[in-house]
């Protein structure tokens, strides 16, 4: 029996997703009936009782789509502030299923979310639909506009958009920043491409423009040096060590001192909260 009060619980065990992004997988994955039975029992016996004890964040879900998962939907539907007073969600989504009707199905969810993080990886429709099939750009934009409206109204505490940098999208980095500014998001997170097993070795080498051996790597560095990337909502720490001038300067020291992206993010968002007059929980 867990006696200590957990500050972070990561739920990342159901890979079900409505998209088949080439950077993540080769096909759409849905949990089978027997897997869903196991997940349902684990939610009842382990996960929900554990979340009642949390005084901090629960991270859901970097390895799938919460709203495409019957299991995660059941967990999200069960959460409310009265029964889970210390819990705040770091909820990652591709946004395709997060329609106005979906929000109505989860009336307590907004109050439970600390960070709503939307993975996009593009700033143009054709790039998005190539990198995140079978996602549709108009659907994403409609749902994102709703999220941005909720953020402006204060019913969402923090809104983040995400961009996995790769050969097919790196030229859209500045446009992505412009999109984030227009939407009024709190953070735009840029990360390096990772091979989770979906790429053959040669295909990954071609896609990974963050690699110094990539023929277009110098072009990426020029983009990262742009003043546009100095916007306070841009989180580019994962990419900054790619710049030789950062590696050889004192700018590297904060990166080395930061134990984790989460710690760095908390520091930056604490400053944003202070500017907006938001009292930390």
PyMOL commands that set and color helices and strands:
alter all, ss='L'
color gray80, all
select helices_A, chain A and resi 33-53+66-68+70-78+100-105+109-112+125-131+137-153+170-183+201-207+217-224+227-230+237-240+244-247+251-257+261-276
alter helices_A, ss='H'
color red, helices_A
select strands_A, chain A and resi 8-11+56-60+87-93+113-119+159-165+187-192+234-235
alter strands_A, ss='S'
color yellow, strands_A
deselect
rebuild
show_as cartoon
